Amino acid sequence: MTVHTTQARSTLLGLGLALGLALALALALATVAALPQLGKAASATGDDTMADHPYVGMWVTDDGHIRHELLPNNRYDEARGERESAYQGRYRVTGNTIEYWDDTGFTADGEFIDDVLYHAGMVLRRERE
């Protein structure tokens, strides 16, 4: 009877581990699937926490190819060449550092130094009207 009890415990332990792994995988997949929606929530609620922030506005590379608009609702819209809205997502500014979460799940960061944005190897300057 001891052999059967040990086998039963091993089987139950194995099933428990398999179920735990399946649940962890399902949770991870659901989290990854929800990431693009996180940035949209601020936009949908009209969150304008950045409305008066000095970094809000259009930032462009010297050749004008990359145009990076930081919106007052913590969203950004990046155009590349003729492709408008090539990348969109949310951002957060802490001090002189900016963090980006693209709607596709890509993340990046940058730094503002002397009114210049250094981001992903690019140099962007504030667009003057």
A tleap script that builds the chain and sets N, CA, C and O, in Angstrom:
source leaprc.protein.ff14SB
mol = sequence {
  NMET THR VAL HIE THR THR GLN ALA ARG SER
  THR LEU LEU GLY LEU GLY LEU ALA LEU GLY
  LEU ALA LEU ALA LEU ALA LEU ALA LEU ALA
  THR VAL ALA ALA LEU PRO GLN LEU GLY LYS
  ALA ALA SER ALA THR GLY ASP ASP THR MET
  ALA ASP HIE PRO TYR VAL GLY MET TRP VAL
  THR ASP ASP GLY HIE ILE ARG HIE GLU LEU
  LEU PRO ASN ASN ARG TYR ASP GLU ALA ARG
  GLY GLU ARG GLU SER ALA TYR GLN GLY ARG
  TYR ARG VAL THR GLY ASN THR ILE GLU TYR
  TRP ASP ASP THR GLY PHE THR ALA ASP GLY
  GLU PHE ILE ASP ASP VAL LEU TYR HIE ALA
  GLY MET VAL LEU ARG ARG GLU ARG CGLU
}
set mol.1.N position { 0.818 -1.189 0.000 }
set mol.1.CA position { 0.000 0.000 0.000 }
set mol.1.C position { 0.865 1.258 0.000 }
set mol.1.O position { 0.448 2.289 -0.528 }
set mol.2.N position { 2.015 1.194 0.560 }
set mol.2.CA position { 2.919 2.338 0.597 }
set mol.2.C position { 3.388 2.726 -0.796 }
set mol.2.O position { 3.521 3.914 -1.089 }
set mol.3.N position { 3.644 1.741 -1.670 }
set mol.3.CA position { 4.095 2.018 -3.032 }
set mol.3.C position { 3.024 2.798 -3.793 }
set mol.3.O position { 3.336 3.768 -4.484 }
set mol.4.N position { 1.764 2.378 -3.670 }
set mol.4.CA position { 0.676 3.059 -4.365 }
set mol.4.C position { 0.482 4.477 -3.840 }
set mol.4.O position { 0.215 5.391 -4.620 }
set mol.5.N position { 0.612 4.672 -2.533 }
set mol.5.CA position { 0.466 5.998 -1.935 }
set mol.5.C position { 1.568 6.919 -2.433 }
set mol.5.O position { 1.303 8.079 -2.750 }
set mol.6.N position { 2.797 6.426 -2.507 }
set mol.6.CA position { 3.920 7.216 -3.006 }
set mol.6.C position { 3.712 7.575 -4.472 }
set mol.6.O position { 3.966 8.711 -4.873 }
set mol.7.N position { 3.254 6.619 -5.272 }
set mol.7.CA position { 3.001 6.897 -6.690 }
set mol.7.C position { 1.874 7.920 -6.846 }
set mol.7.O position { 1.952 8.809 -7.694 }
set mol.8.N position { 0.847 7.795 -6.042 }
set mol.8.CA position { -0.276 8.728 -6.113 }
set mol.8.C position { 0.176 10.135 -5.748 }
set mol.8.O position { -0.220 11.108 -6.389 }
set mol.9.N position { 1.014 10.240 -4.707 }
set mol.9.CA position { 1.536 11.551 -4.305 }
set mol.9.C position { 2.395 12.148 -5.419 }
set mol.9.O position { 2.293 13.342 -5.701 }
set mol.10.N position { 3.228 11.343 -6.048 }
set mol.10.CA position { 4.075 11.807 -7.145 }
set mol.10.C position { 3.230 12.290 -8.316 }
set mol.10.O position { 3.527 13.316 -8.929 }
set mol.11.N position { 2.175 11.542 -8.619 }
set mol.11.CA position { 1.290 11.924 -9.711 }
set mol.11.C position { 0.585 13.245 -9.394 }
set mol.11.O position { 0.501 14.130 -10.246 }
set mol.12.N position { 0.084 13.371 -8.174 }
set mol.12.CA position { -0.588 14.606 -7.781 }
set mol.12.C position { 0.376 15.783 -7.777 }
set mol.12.O position { 0.011 16.884 -8.190 }
set mol.13.N position { 1.589 15.565 -7.320 }
set mol.13.CA position { 2.602 16.620 -7.317 }
set mol.13.C position { 2.912 17.050 -8.742 }
set mol.13.O position { 3.011 18.243 -9.028 }
set mol.14.N position { 3.063 16.085 -9.629 }
set mol.14.CA position { 3.333 16.398 -11.035 }
set mol.14.C position { 2.191 17.166 -11.671 }
set mol.14.O position { 2.426 18.113 -12.421 }
set mol.15.N position { 0.962 16.775 -11.384 }
set mol.15.CA position { -0.203 17.483 -11.914 }
set mol.15.C position { -0.289 18.892 -11.344 }
set mol.15.O position { -0.634 19.836 -12.054 }
set mol.16.N position { 0.022 19.028 -10.074 }
set mol.16.CA position { 0.009 20.352 -9.437 }
set mol.16.C position { 1.040 21.278 -10.064 }
set mol.16.O position { 0.755 22.449 -10.318 }
set mol.17.N position { 2.229 20.761 -10.313 }
set mol.17.CA position { 3.269 21.571 -10.955 }
set mol.17.C position { 2.871 21.957 -12.374 }
set mol.17.O position { 3.074 23.099 -12.788 }
set mol.18.N position { 2.311 21.023 -13.112 }
set mol.18.CA position { 1.878 21.300 -14.479 }
set mol.18.C position { 0.777 22.361 -14.493 }
set mol.18.O position { 0.800 23.267 -15.326 }
set mol.19.N position { -0.177 22.255 -13.584 }
set mol.19.CA position { -1.250 23.230 -13.494 }
set mol.19.C position { -0.693 24.603 -13.113 }
set mol.19.O position { -1.098 25.617 -13.682 }
set mol.20.N position { 0.218 24.635 -12.170 }
set mol.20.CA position { 0.845 25.893 -11.753 }
set mol.20.C position { 1.583 26.558 -12.905 }
set mol.20.O position { 1.473 27.768 -13.099 }
set mol.21.N position { 2.334 25.774 -13.667 }
set mol.21.CA position { 3.054 26.318 -14.820 }
set mol.21.C position { 2.088 26.827 -15.877 }
set mol.21.O position { 2.318 27.881 -16.470 }
set mol.22.N position { 1.011 26.092 -16.118 }
set mol.22.CA position { 0.015 26.509 -17.106 }
set mol.22.C position { -0.631 27.831 -16.690 }
set mol.22.O position { -0.836 28.711 -17.525 }
set mol.23.N position { -0.949 27.971 -15.406 }
set mol.23.CA position { -1.538 29.215 -14.915 }
set mol.23.C position { -0.557 30.372 -15.017 }
set mol.23.O position { -0.942 31.480 -15.394 }
set mol.24.N position { 0.705 30.128 -14.687 }
set mol.24.CA position { 1.728 31.176 -14.790 }
set mol.24.C position { 1.902 31.620 -16.239 }
set mol.24.O position { 2.032 32.814 -16.508 }
set mol.25.N position { 1.906 30.675 -17.169 }
set mol.25.CA position { 2.041 31.001 -18.585 }
set mol.25.C position { 0.829 31.803 -19.065 }
set mol.25.O position { 0.983 32.778 -19.801 }
set mol.26.N position { -0.359 31.401 -18.658 }
set mol.26.CA position { -1.570 32.125 -19.057 }
set mol.26.C position { -1.550 33.557 -18.525 }
set mol.26.O position { -1.929 34.488 -19.236 }
set mol.27.N position { -1.114 33.735 -17.290 }
set mol.27.CA position { -1.019 35.073 -16.700 }
set mol.27.C position { 0.010 35.918 -17.440 }
set mol.27.O position { -0.235 37.091 -17.721 }
set mol.28.N position { 1.150 35.333 -17.754 }
set mol.28.CA position { 2.195 36.059 -18.485 }
set mol.28.C position { 1.693 36.483 -19.863 }
set mol.28.O position { 1.922 37.620 -20.278 }
set mol.29.N position { 1.014 35.590 -20.574 }
set mol.29.CA position { 0.489 35.923 -21.899 }
set mol.29.C position { -0.575 37.014 -21.812 }
set mol.29.O position { -0.618 37.906 -22.659 }
set mol.30.N position { -1.421 36.949 -20.809 }
set mol.30.CA position { -2.454 37.969 -20.643 }
set mol.30.C position { -1.828 39.326 -20.341 }
set mol.30.O position { -2.308 40.351 -20.825 }
set mol.31.N position { -0.761 39.340 -19.543 }
set mol.31.CA position { -0.070 40.583 -19.217 }
set mol.31.C position { 0.561 41.188 -20.458 }
set mol.31.O position { 0.426 42.387 -20.701 }
set mol.32.N position { 1.249 40.370 -21.248 }
set mol.32.CA position { 1.878 40.857 -22.477 }
set mol.32.C position { 0.816 41.383 -23.437 }
set mol.32.O position { 1.020 42.414 -24.077 }
set mol.33.N position { -0.299 40.696 -23.542 }
set mol.33.CA position { -1.370 41.131 -24.439 }
set mol.33.C position { -1.966 42.456 -23.995 }
set mol.33.O position { -2.435 43.229 -24.831 }
set mol.34.N position { -1.956 42.733 -22.702 }
set mol.34.CA position { -2.559 43.968 -22.185 }
set mol.34.C position { -1.628 45.165 -22.266 }
set mol.34.O position { -2.101 46.296 -22.148 }
set mol.35.N position { -0.329 44.976 -22.462 }
set mol.35.CA position { 0.623 46.089 -22.461 }
set mol.35.C position { 0.260 47.207 -23.429 }
set mol.35.O position { 0.314 48.373 -23.038 }
set mol.36.N position { -0.105 46.910 -24.667 }
set mol.36.CA position { -0.451 48.013 -25.574 }
set mol.36.C position { -1.618 48.855 -25.092 }
set mol.36.O position { -1.720 50.025 -25.461 }
set mol.37.N position { -2.491 48.298 -24.285 }
set mol.37.CA position { -3.661 49.029 -23.819 }
set mol.37.C position { -3.342 49.966 -22.666 }
set mol.37.O position { -4.113 50.888 -22.398 }
set mol.38.N position { -2.222 49.756 -21.974 }
set mol.38.CA position { -1.905 50.578 -20.811 }
set mol.38.C position { -1.788 52.048 -21.173 }
set mol.38.O position { -2.334 52.902 -20.474 }
set mol.39.N position { -1.089 52.352 -22.244 }
set mol.39.CA position { -0.915 53.731 -22.657 }
set mol.39.C position { -2.195 54.361 -23.157 }
set mol.39.O position { -2.375 55.572 -23.034 }
set mol.40.N position { -3.084 53.567 -23.717 }
set mol.40.CA position { -4.323 54.093 -24.267 }
set mol.40.C position { -5.267 54.559 -23.171 }
set mol.40.O position { -6.124 55.409 -23.415 }
set mol.41.N position { -5.125 54.019 -21.975 }
set mol.41.CA position { -6.031 54.372 -20.885 }
set mol.41.C position { -5.918 55.851 -20.552 }
set mol.41.O position { -6.937 56.512 -20.348 }
set mol.42.N position { -4.702 56.387 -20.492 }
set mol.42.CA position { -4.527 57.804 -20.175 }
set mol.42.C position { -5.185 58.668 -21.238 }
set mol.42.O position { -5.831 59.666 -20.922 }
set mol.43.N position { -5.020 58.285 -22.494 }
set mol.43.CA position { -5.605 59.037 -23.591 }
set mol.43.C position { -7.127 58.986 -23.524 }
set mol.43.O position { -7.791 60.003 -23.727 }
set mol.44.N position { -7.670 57.837 -23.246 }
set mol.44.CA position { -9.113 57.659 -23.229 }
set mol.44.C position { -9.765 58.446 -22.099 }
set mol.44.O position { -10.915 58.869 -22.224 }
set mol.45.N position { -9.046 58.647 -20.999 }
set mol.45.CA position { -9.615 59.354 -19.861 }
set mol.45.C position { -9.330 60.840 -19.922 }
set mol.45.O position { -9.767 61.587 -19.047 }
set mol.46.N position { -8.596 61.290 -20.951 }
set mol.46.CA position { -8.281 62.711 -21.066 }
set mol.46.C position { -7.261 63.159 -20.048 }
set mol.46.O position { -7.238 64.334 -19.680 }
set mol.47.N position { -6.431 62.274 -19.591 }
set mol.47.CA position { -5.402 62.607 -18.611 }
set mol.47.C position { -4.473 63.646 -19.209 }
set mol.47.O position { -3.774 63.367 -20.183 }
set mol.48.N position { -4.459 64.838 -18.638 }
set mol.48.CA position { -3.609 65.895 -19.172 }
set mol.48.C position { -2.578 66.323 -18.135 }
set mol.48.O position { -2.315 67.514 -17.969 }
set mol.49.N position { -1.998 65.359 -17.442 }
set mol.49.CA position { -1.055 65.659 -16.369 }
set mol.49.C position { 0.187 66.371 -16.875 }
set mol.49.O position { 0.900 66.990 -16.085 }
set mol.50.N position { 0.465 66.300 -18.178 }
set mol.50.CA position { 1.659 66.946 -18.723 }
set mol.50.C position { 1.329 68.275 -19.410 }
set mol.50.O position { 2.205 68.862 -20.045 }
set mol.51.N position { 0.108 68.756 -19.302 }
set mol.51.CA position { -0.344 69.920 -20.066 }
set mol.51.C position { 0.598 71.121 -19.935 }
set mol.51.O position { 0.842 71.824 -20.915 }
set mol.52.N position { 1.115 71.353 -18.763 }
set mol.52.CA position { 1.976 72.514 -18.553 }
set mol.52.C position { 3.456 72.161 -18.503 }
set mol.52.O position { 4.280 73.008 -18.155 }
set mol.53.N position { 3.801 70.943 -18.841 }
set mol.53.CA position { 5.199 70.524 -18.761 }
set mol.53.C position { 6.008 71.139 -19.904 }
set mol.53.O position { 5.535 71.186 -21.039 }
set mol.54.N position { 7.220 71.609 -19.615 }
set mol.54.CA position { 8.015 72.278 -20.659 }
set mol.54.C position { 8.475 71.368 -21.797 }
set mol.54.O position { 8.875 71.880 -22.843 }
set mol.55.N position { 8.437 70.058 -21.643 }
set mol.55.CA position { 8.887 69.161 -22.716 }
set mol.55.C position { 7.770 68.768 -23.680 }
set mol.55.O position { 8.038 68.158 -24.715 }
set mol.56.N position { 6.524 69.106 -23.355 }
set mol.56.CA position { 5.417 68.809 -24.259 }
set mol.56.C position { 5.602 69.606 -25.543 }
set mol.56.O position { 5.947 70.788 -25.508 }
set mol.57.N position { 5.371 68.950 -26.672 }
set mol.57.CA position { 5.490 69.636 -27.957 }
set mol.57.C position { 6.187 68.759 -28.979 }
set mol.57.O position { 6.380 67.563 -28.761 }
set mol.58.N position { 6.562 69.362 -30.092 }
set mol.58.CA position { 7.174 68.642 -31.204 }
set mol.58.C position { 8.693 68.725 -31.123 }
set mol.58.O position { 9.266 69.795 -30.916 }
set mol.59.N position { 9.330 67.563 -31.292 }
set mol.59.CA position { 10.787 67.440 -31.303 }
set mol.59.C position { 11.167 66.807 -32.640 }
set mol.59.O position { 10.567 65.814 -33.051 }
set mol.60.N position { 12.164 67.379 -33.320 }
set mol.60.CA position { 12.516 66.899 -34.661 }
set mol.60.C position { 14.031 66.749 -34.801 }
set mol.60.O position { 14.805 67.461 -34.162 }
set mol.61.N position { 14.432 65.803 -35.655 }
set mol.61.CA position { 15.855 65.674 -35.989 }
set mol.61.C position { 16.219 66.825 -36.919 }
set mol.61.O position { 15.342 67.428 -37.538 }
set mol.62.N position { 17.498 67.127 -37.017 }
set mol.62.CA position { 17.947 68.249 -37.836 }
set mol.62.C position { 17.520 68.119 -39.296 }
set mol.62.O position { 17.269 69.124 -39.961 }
set mol.63.N position { 17.435 66.888 -39.798 }
set mol.63.CA position { 17.018 66.693 -41.192 }
set mol.63.C position { 15.498 66.630 -41.350 }
set mol.63.O position { 14.997 66.512 -42.468 }
set mol.64.N position { 14.758 66.707 -40.234 }
set mol.64.CA position { 13.303 66.705 -40.270 }
set mol.64.C position { 12.678 65.344 -40.524 }
set mol.64.O position { 11.456 65.231 -40.622 }
set mol.65.N position { 13.507 64.305 -40.632 }
set mol.65.CA position { 12.983 62.969 -40.946 }
set mol.65.C position { 12.168 62.381 -39.791 }
set mol.65.O position { 11.127 61.762 -40.014 }
set mol.66.N position { 12.642 62.574 -38.563 }
set mol.66.CA position { 11.938 62.060 -37.380 }
set mol.66.C position { 11.253 63.234 -36.695 }
set mol.66.O position { 11.885 64.240 -36.372 }
set mol.67.N position { 9.958 63.087 -36.479 }
set mol.67.CA position { 9.171 64.098 -35.792 }
set mol.67.C position { 8.466 63.406 -34.626 }
set mol.67.O position { 7.649 62.504 -34.808 }
set mol.68.N position { 8.806 63.854 -33.450 }
set mol.68.CA position { 8.386 63.178 -32.231 }
set mol.68.C position { 7.539 64.154 -31.412 }
set mol.68.O position { 8.069 65.085 -30.807 }
set mol.69.N position { 6.225 63.936 -31.396 }
set mol.69.CA position { 5.343 64.844 -30.671 }
set mol.69.C position { 4.988 64.263 -29.307 }
set mol.69.O position { 4.397 63.188 -29.206 }
set mol.70.N position { 5.361 64.997 -28.263 }
set mol.70.CA position { 4.995 64.619 -26.895 }
set mol.70.C position { 3.700 65.339 -26.573 }
set mol.70.O position { 3.669 66.564 -26.465 }
set mol.71.N position { 2.643 64.578 -26.421 }
set mol.71.CA position { 1.315 65.132 -26.201 }
set mol.71.C position { 1.068 65.379 -24.708 }
set mol.71.O position { 1.682 64.719 -23.870 }
set mol.72.N position { 0.188 66.312 -24.367 }
set mol.72.CA position { -0.049 66.632 -22.957 }
set mol.72.C position { -0.747 65.531 -22.168 }
set mol.72.O position { -0.809 65.610 -20.941 }
set mol.73.N position { -1.277 64.502 -22.839 }
set mol.73.CA position { -1.974 63.413 -22.144 }
set mol.73.C position { -1.070 62.203 -21.912 }
set mol.73.O position { -1.554 61.079 -21.778 }
set mol.74.N position { 0.246 62.436 -21.866 }
set mol.74.CA position { 1.248 61.387 -21.631 }
set mol.74.C position { 1.323 60.377 -22.774 }
set mol.74.O position { 1.747 59.240 -22.567 }
set mol.75.N position { 0.920 60.776 -23.966 }
set mol.75.CA position { 1.041 59.945 -25.159 }
set mol.75.C position { 2.036 60.609 -26.091 }
set mol.75.O position { 2.266 61.816 -26.008 }
set mol.76.N position { 2.628 59.817 -26.980 }
set mol.76.CA position { 3.486 60.407 -28.010 }
set mol.76.C position { 3.081 59.844 -29.357 }
set mol.76.O position { 2.483 58.774 -29.464 }
set mol.77.N position { 3.431 60.609 -30.385 }
set mol.77.CA position { 3.131 60.227 -31.766 }
set mol.77.C position { 4.376 60.552 -32.582 }
set mol.77.O position { 4.752 61.716 -32.720 }
set mol.78.N position { 5.006 59.524 -33.118 }
set mol.78.CA position { 6.253 59.706 -33.857 }
set mol.78.C position { 6.034 59.455 -35.341 }
set mol.78.O position { 5.504 58.417 -35.736 }
set mol.79.N position { 6.449 60.416 -36.157 }
set mol.79.CA position { 6.387 60.281 -37.611 }
set mol.79.C position { 7.802 60.074 -38.121 }
set mol.79.O position { 8.761 60.611 -37.567 }
set mol.80.N position { 7.921 59.281 -39.193 }
set mol.80.CA position { 9.222 59.020 -39.827 }
set mol.80.C position { 9.083 59.239 -41.324 }
set mol.80.O position { 8.389 58.494 -42.016 }
set mol.81.N position { 9.751 60.267 -41.808 }
set mol.81.CA position { 9.648 60.581 -43.227 }
set mol.81.C position { 8.211 60.880 -43.602 }
set mol.81.O position { 7.557 61.708 -42.967 }
set mol.82.N position { 7.716 60.207 -44.636 }
set mol.82.CA position { 6.338 60.392 -45.089 }
set mol.82.C position { 5.335 59.599 -44.261 }
set mol.82.O position { 4.126 59.745 -44.437 }
set mol.83.N position { 5.834 58.760 -43.359 }
set mol.83.CA position { 4.953 57.887 -42.572 }
set mol.83.C position { 4.514 58.584 -41.284 }
set mol.83.O position { 5.250 58.625 -40.298 }
set mol.84.N position { 3.305 59.126 -41.316 }
set mol.84.CA position { 2.742 59.757 -40.125 }
set mol.84.C position { 2.369 58.673 -39.115 }
set mol.84.O position { 2.011 57.560 -39.500 }
set mol.85.N position { 2.451 58.991 -37.848 }
set mol.85.CA position { 2.084 58.062 -36.765 }
set mol.85.C position { 2.738 56.695 -36.937 }
set mol.85.O position { 2.090 55.659 -36.783 }
set mol.86.N position { 4.023 56.706 -37.256 }
set mol.86.CA position { 4.769 55.454 -37.419 }
set mol.86.C position { 4.832 54.692 -36.100 }
set mol.86.O position { 4.756 53.463 -36.081 }
set mol.87.N position { 4.969 55.421 -35.005 }
set mol.87.CA position { 5.001 54.817 -33.673 }
set mol.87.C position { 4.180 55.687 -32.745 }
set mol.87.O position { 4.230 56.915 -32.807 }
set mol.88.N position { 3.420 55.023 -31.881 }
set mol.88.CA position { 2.625 55.721 -30.889 }
set mol.88.C position { 2.718 54.959 -29.578 }
set mol.88.O position { 2.942 53.748 -29.568 }
set mol.89.N position { 2.546 55.666 -28.485 }
set mol.89.CA position { 2.589 55.021 -27.186 }
set mol.89.C position { 2.463 56.038 -26.078 }
set mol.89.O position { 1.988 57.154 -26.284 }
set mol.90.N position { 2.890 55.639 -24.913 }
set mol.90.CA position { 2.831 56.533 -23.761 }
set mol.90.C position { 4.247 56.852 -23.311 }
set mol.90.O position { 5.199 56.157 -23.667 }
set mol.91.N position { 4.369 57.893 -22.537 }
set mol.91.CA position { 5.684 58.279 -22.014 }
set mol.91.C position { 5.541 58.823 -20.604 }
set mol.91.O position { 4.458 59.202 -20.159 }
set mol.92.N position { 6.679 58.846 -19.917 }
set mol.92.CA position { 6.749 59.425 -18.568 }
set mol.92.C position { 8.062 60.185 -18.467 }
set mol.92.O position { 9.116 59.675 -18.848 }
set mol.93.N position { 7.993 61.399 -17.955 }
set mol.93.CA position { 9.183 62.213 -17.737 }
set mol.93.C position { 9.445 62.273 -16.242 }
set mol.93.O position { 8.558 62.596 -15.451 }
set mol.94.N position { 10.686 61.953 -15.867 }
set mol.94.CA position { 11.132 62.077 -14.485 }
set mol.94.C position { 12.423 62.882 -14.521 }
set mol.94.O position { 13.455 62.400 -14.987 }
set mol.95.N position { 12.356 64.106 -14.027 }
set mol.95.CA position { 13.528 64.980 -14.127 }
set mol.95.C position { 13.821 65.262 -15.591 }
set mol.95.O position { 12.976 65.793 -16.312 }
set mol.96.N position { 15.035 64.899 -16.030 }
set mol.96.CA position { 15.420 65.078 -17.433 }
set mol.96.C position { 15.371 63.780 -18.222 }
set mol.96.O position { 15.804 63.740 -19.374 }
set mol.97.N position { 14.850 62.717 -17.618 }
set mol.97.CA position { 14.786 61.412 -18.278 }
set mol.97.C position { 13.369 61.164 -18.781 }
set mol.97.O position { 12.392 61.477 -18.100 }
set mol.98.N position { 13.269 60.597 -19.981 }
set mol.98.CA position { 11.972 60.228 -20.534 }
set mol.98.C position { 11.977 58.736 -20.809 }
set mol.98.O position { 12.948 58.195 -21.337 }
set mol.99.N position { 10.890 58.077 -20.449 }
set mol.99.CA position { 10.712 56.649 -20.709 }
set mol.99.C position { 9.523 56.491 -21.641 }
set mol.99.O position { 8.504 57.162 -21.479 }
set mol.100.N position { 9.658 55.592 -22.627 }
set mol.100.CA position { 8.621 55.346 -23.613 }
set mol.100.C position { 8.151 53.906 -23.541 }
set mol.100.O position { 8.941 52.991 -23.306 }
set mol.101.N position { 6.851 53.715 -23.747 }
set mol.101.CA position { 6.258 52.396 -23.905 }
set mol.101.C position { 5.421 52.444 -25.177 }
set mol.101.O position { 4.308 52.970 -25.177 }
set mol.102.N position { 5.958 51.896 -26.255 }
set mol.102.CA position { 5.263 51.880 -27.529 }
set mol.102.C position { 4.048 50.963 -27.437 }
set mol.102.O position { 4.053 49.996 -26.675 }
set mol.103.N position { 3.012 51.264 -28.208 }
set mol.103.CA position { 1.798 50.439 -28.189 }
set mol.103.C position { 2.055 49.006 -28.644 }
set mol.103.O position { 1.248 48.118 -28.367 }
set mol.104.N position { 3.165 48.770 -29.338 }
set mol.104.CA position { 3.495 47.407 -29.772 }
set mol.104.C position { 4.267 46.631 -28.714 }
set mol.104.O position { 4.541 45.444 -28.895 }
set mol.105.N position { 4.626 47.297 -27.596 }
set mol.105.CA position { 5.362 46.636 -26.527 }
set mol.105.C position { 6.828 47.029 -26.449 }
set mol.105.O position { 7.510 46.661 -25.493 }
set mol.106.N position { 7.331 47.773 -27.437 }
set mol.106.CA position { 8.717 48.228 -27.446 }
set mol.106.C position { 8.908 49.287 -26.368 }
set mol.106.O position { 8.021 50.110 -26.143 }
set mol.107.N position { 10.050 49.274 -25.706 }
set mol.107.CA position { 10.354 50.294 -24.701 }
set mol.107.C position { 11.651 50.996 -25.063 }
set mol.107.O position { 12.520 50.419 -25.718 }
set mol.108.N position { 11.776 52.236 -24.637 }
set mol.108.CA position { 12.981 53.018 -24.907 }
set mol.108.C position { 13.059 54.128 -23.866 }
set mol.108.O position { 12.138 54.331 -23.075 }
set mol.109.N position { 14.167 54.832 -23.889 }
set mol.109.CA position { 14.295 55.981 -23.004 }
set mol.109.C position { 15.125 57.052 -23.688 }
set mol.109.O position { 15.670 56.836 -24.770 }
set mol.110.N position { 15.213 58.183 -23.062 }
set mol.110.CA position { 15.976 59.293 -23.602 }
set mol.110.C position { 16.299 60.273 -22.496 }
set mol.110.O position { 15.903 60.100 -21.344 }
set mol.111.N position { 17.029 61.307 -22.879 }
set mol.111.CA position { 17.433 62.307 -21.893 }
set mol.111.C position { 17.395 63.688 -22.531 }
set mol.111.O position { 17.820 63.874 -23.671 }
set mol.112.N position { 16.881 64.645 -21.782 }
set mol.112.CA position { 16.863 66.029 -22.205 }
set mol.112.C position { 18.078 66.722 -21.603 }
set mol.112.O position { 18.274 66.709 -20.388 }
set mol.113.N position { 18.891 67.326 -22.463 }
set mol.113.CA position { 20.055 68.087 -22.007 }
set mol.113.C position { 20.080 69.391 -22.789 }
set mol.113.O position { 20.163 69.375 -24.017 }
set mol.114.N position { 20.009 70.515 -22.094 }
set mol.114.CA position { 20.057 71.842 -22.718 }
set mol.114.C position { 19.049 71.971 -23.858 }
set mol.114.O position { 19.399 72.413 -24.953 }
set mol.115.N position { 17.813 71.591 -23.605 }
set mol.115.CA position { 16.715 71.686 -24.564 }
set mol.115.C position { 16.941 70.859 -25.827 }
set mol.115.O position { 16.452 71.207 -26.901 }
set mol.116.N position { 17.683 69.768 -25.690 }
set mol.116.CA position { 17.892 68.799 -26.764 }
set mol.116.C position { 17.496 67.434 -26.214 }
set mol.116.O position { 17.850 67.089 -25.087 }
set mol.117.N position { 16.755 66.651 -27.014 }
set mol.117.CA position { 16.340 65.304 -26.614 }
set mol.117.C position { 17.244 64.279 -27.284 }
set mol.117.O position { 17.299 64.199 -28.511 }
set mol.118.N position { 17.939 63.512 -26.490 }
set mol.118.CA position { 18.786 62.417 -26.977 }
set mol.118.C position { 18.009 61.126 -26.755 }
set mol.118.O position { 17.728 60.735 -25.622 }
set mol.119.N position { 17.670 60.473 -27.865 }
set mol.119.CA position { 16.796 59.303 -27.786 }
set mol.119.C position { 17.203 58.291 -28.858 }
set mol.119.O position { 17.211 58.608 -30.047 }
set mol.120.N position { 17.538 57.080 -28.433 }
set mol.120.CA position { 17.825 55.961 -29.343 }
set mol.120.C position { 18.845 56.332 -30.418 }
set mol.120.O position { 18.679 55.988 -31.588 }
set mol.121.N position { 19.894 57.032 -30.012 }
set mol.121.CA position { 20.948 57.411 -30.949 }
set mol.121.C position { 20.603 58.619 -31.804 }
set mol.121.O position { 21.391 59.014 -32.662 }
set mol.122.N position { 19.443 59.205 -31.581 }
set mol.122.CA position { 19.023 60.378 -32.352 }
set mol.122.C position { 19.154 61.634 -31.499 }
set mol.122.O position { 19.139 61.585 -30.269 }
set mol.123.N position { 19.280 62.746 -32.188 }
set mol.123.CA position { 19.297 64.056 -31.533 }
set mol.123.C position { 18.093 64.813 -32.069 }
set mol.123.O position { 17.997 65.088 -33.266 }
set mol.124.N position { 17.179 65.146 -31.168 }
set mol.124.CA position { 15.974 65.870 -31.556 }
set mol.124.C position { 15.950 67.225 -30.868 }
set mol.124.O position { 16.271 67.355 -29.687 }
set mol.125.N position { 15.565 68.211 -31.631 }
set mol.125.CA position { 15.475 69.575 -31.084 }
set mol.125.C position { 14.015 70.024 -31.111 }
set mol.125.O position { 13.217 69.589 -31.941 }
set mol.126.N position { 13.711 70.892 -30.189 }
set mol.126.CA position { 12.337 71.400 -30.111 }
set mol.126.C position { 12.024 72.159 -31.405 }
set mol.126.O position { 12.820 72.976 -31.866 }
set mol.127.N position { 10.859 71.876 -31.976 }
set mol.127.CA position { 10.437 72.592 -33.175 }
set mol.127.C position { 9.979 73.989 -32.782 }
set mol.127.O position { 9.143 74.155 -31.894 }
set mol.128.N position { 10.532 74.977 -33.446 }
set mol.128.CA position { 10.166 76.371 -33.175 }
set mol.128.C position { 9.118 76.815 -34.174 }
set mol.128.O position { 9.212 76.512 -35.363 }
set mol.129.N position { 8.128 77.529 -33.693 }
set mol.129.CA position { 7.060 77.998 -34.585 }
set mol.129.C position { 7.442 79.242 -35.310 }
set mol.129.O position { 6.653 79.764 -36.099 }
savepdb mol mol.pdb
quit
